[in-house]
Amino acid sequence: MKVKYVLSFTICLLSFSAKAEFVGGLAYIQLGEYRVDNEINPLPLGLSLVPMIAYRGERLRVFGPNINYILIEGPVSFSLILSATGDRYKTSTLDQRDASINGGFNLRLFVLNIRYGSDLVNVYKGNTVDVNLGWRFKILKSLFFTPSLGKELLNDSYVNYYYGISDGETERFDSYSANSAVNDVYRIGVTFIESKKSSFTLNYSYKVFDDVIYDSPTIDKDSYGATSFFWSRSF
């Protein structure tokens, strides 16, 4: 039933946009290794190199698996969101942890950004909150720099699904359950606007795990970095 709600929500959003701009491009995302013997790509789509198809309307923004519908725009903004999420993981002795779809909102108050998401398809059956401080600075006419620092709040359902080990999965690891967790996340981004139709963006993020997550037998490191590169061209 919740999948139907997601589809209905998406169709409804598409019907409200009057001015459309379609964008094609390519995305490459590389994560540092932090899991114990992960047999699959941990990214929500399971791919590091992804062809990107995006859509920019008057209020609707679609960027890959992320949908954003803007209700209030400006330095103070509010939007509804749908996004793919999850830390995919699989070993021979554990059931696969899959990605999910979060639905929620994004609130921006000048330099403060608050993003809330709740599992719509009953994968991890919980919610997440991201709170960060960041701003986009114009360095040159076509060059922008975006630093941010923040906290990622994961409730106990999320933590136990992606990092816990049930009593029936103890062939290799000891059972593990945990409460909610708060990770530290630092990001920098550089965007070069080549023309009115083409741009390049390079991002780097560094995440430091809460001890609750690092203590999981499935986690090999207490932090990891991620690099992403996006090329886009509008039509």
ZAMARGU-4260 file (C-alpha; in steps of 0.2 Angstrom, whole numbers, plus 5000, padded with zeros to 4 digits):
<rodrens>
0) 5000/5000/5000 | 5014/5012/5004 | 5022/5009/4987 | 5005/5015/4979 | 5006/5031/4990
5) 5024/5034/4984 | 5019/5032/4965 | 5003/5043/4968 | 5014/5056/4976 | 5026/5056/4962
10) 5013/5058/4949 | 5004/5072/4958 | 5020/5082/4959 | 5024/5079/4940 | 5006/5086/4936
15) 5010/5103/4945 | 5025/5109/4936 | 5023/5121/4922 | 5040/5126/4916 | 5051/5111/4912
20) 5069/5109/4909 | 5077/5092/4906 | 5094/5088/4911 | 5105/5073/4906 | 5122/5069/4913
25) 5133/5056/4921 | 5137/5053/4940 | 5152/5044/4947 | 5152/5040/4966 | 5166/5032/4975
30) 5165/5026/4994 | 5179/5021/5005 | 5179/5004/5012 | 5172/5003/5029 | 5162/4986/5030
35) 5168/4969/5034 | 5168/4959/5018 | 5154/4967/5009 | 5149/4958/4993 | 5138/4972/4986
40) 5140/4990/4982 | 5133/4999/4997 | 5126/5014/4987 | 5107/5014/4987 | 5106/5010/4968
45) 5120/4998/4969 | 5130/5007/4956 | 5145/5019/4956 | 5143/5025/4938 | 5126/5031/4935
50) 5118/5039/4919 | 5108/5054/4926 | 5092/5060/4920 | 5085/5076/4929 | 5070/5087/4927
55) 5069/5105/4933 | 5052/5113/4933 | 5045/5129/4942 | 5043/5119/4958 | 5048/5101/4954
60) 5066/5095/4954 | 5070/5077/4950 | 5089/5072/4951 | 5091/5053/4949 | 5082/5044/4963
65) 5079/5061/4972 | 5063/5071/4970 | 5060/5088/4977 | 5044/5098/4977 | 5047/5116/4982
70) 5033/5125/4992 | 5043/5140/4998 | 5059/5146/4989 | 5073/5158/4994 | 5085/5159/5008
75) 5071/5152/5019 | 5064/5137/5009 | 5053/5122/5012 | 5051/5107/5001 | 5044/5090/5001
80) 5056/5076/4996 | 5057/5058/4991 | 5074/5050/4990 | 5083/5033/4989 | 5092/5029/5005
85) 5101/5015/5014 | 5118/5007/5017 | 5117/4991/5007 | 5126/4976/5014 | 5128/4957/5011
90) 5139/4943/5017 | 5137/4924/5015 | 5131/4923/5033 | 5119/4938/5034 | 5103/4942/5026
95) 5105/4956/5013 | 5102/4974/5019 | 5093/4983/5005 | 5090/5001/5001 | 5074/5010/5004
100) 5063/5025/4999 | 5062/5040/5012 | 5048/5053/5011 | 5049/5069/5021 | 5053/5087/5020
105) 5068/5099/5019 | 5068/5115/5028 | 5082/5128/5025 | 5084/5144/5036 | 5098/5153/5028
110) 5114/5143/5032 | 5104/5130/5043 | 5097/5115/5033 | 5086/5102/5041 | 5081/5086/5032
115) 5068/5073/5038 | 5065/5057/5030 | 5054/5042/5035 | 5054/5024/5027 | 5039/5023/5015
120) 5041/5005/5010 | 5044/4996/5027 | 5062/4991/5024 | 5071/4998/5039 | 5054/5004/5047
125) 5062/5020/5055 | 5067/5038/5051 | 5082/5049/5048 | 5086/5067/5051 | 5101/5077/5044
130) 5105/5094/5051 | 5119/5104/5044 | 5126/5122/5042 | 5132/5126/5024 | 5132/5139/5011
135) 5137/5141/4993 | 5150/5154/4990 | 5154/5162/4973 | 5173/5162/4970 | 5174/5167/4952
140) 5160/5171/4939 | 5158/5153/4935 | 5165/5144/4950 | 5156/5140/4967 | 5162/5133/4983
145) 5150/5124/4995 | 5157/5119/5013 | 5145/5111/5026 | 5146/5102/5042 | 5132/5093/5051
150) 5125/5078/5060 | 5116/5063/5054 | 5103/5056/5066 | 5097/5038/5064 | 5084/5031/5075
155) 5086/5013/5082 | 5076/5005/5069 | 5088/5011/5055 | 5103/5007/5066 | 5098/4989/5070
160) 5092/4985/5052 | 5108/4991/5043 | 5121/4987/5057 | 5113/4975/5069 | 5114/4956/5069
165) 5099/4946/5074 | 5100/4930/5084 | 5098/4920/5068 | 5113/4927/5060 | 5126/4922/5072
170) 5136/4909/5062 | 5150/4921/5059 | 5146/4937/5070 | 5140/4939/5088 | 5122/4946/5089
175) 5121/4964/5090 | 5107/4977/5094 | 5109/4995/5097 | 5100/5012/5100 | 5099/5027/5089
180) 5115/5035/5083 | 5122/5052/5078 | 5136/5053/5065 | 5146/5068/5061 | 5147/5073/5042
185) 5158/5085/5034 | 5156/5090/5015 | 5164/5101/5002 | 5158/5104/4985 | 5165/5113/4970
190) 5154/5118/4955 | 5160/5125/4938 | 5147/5131/4926 | 5154/5129/4909 | 5139/5137/4900
195) 5121/5140/4903 | 5118/5122/4898 | 5133/5113/4905 | 5141/5111/4923 | 5153/5100/4933
200) 5152/5097/4951 | 5165/5088/4962 | 5160/5083/4980 | 5169/5076/4995 | 5161/5070/5011
205) 5169/5063/5027 | 5158/5053/5039 | 5163/5049/5057 | 5152/5035/5064 | 5144/5036/5081
210) 5152/5022/5093 | 5135/5013/5092 | 5138/5010/5074 | 5157/5007/5075 | 5154/4994/5088
215) 5144/4984/5076 | 5154/4968/5071 | 5150/4972/5053 | 5160/4989/5053 | 5178/4989/5050
220) 5182/5007/5052 | 5176/5022/5062 | 5175/5034/5048 | 5176/5034/5029 | 5176/5047/5014
225) 5166/5048/4998 | 5170/5056/4982 | 5157/5060/4969 | 5158/5069/4952 | 5143/5075/4942
230) 5142/5081/4924 | 5125/5088/4918 | 5119/5096/4902 | 5101/5104/4900 | 5091/5102/4884
</rodrens>
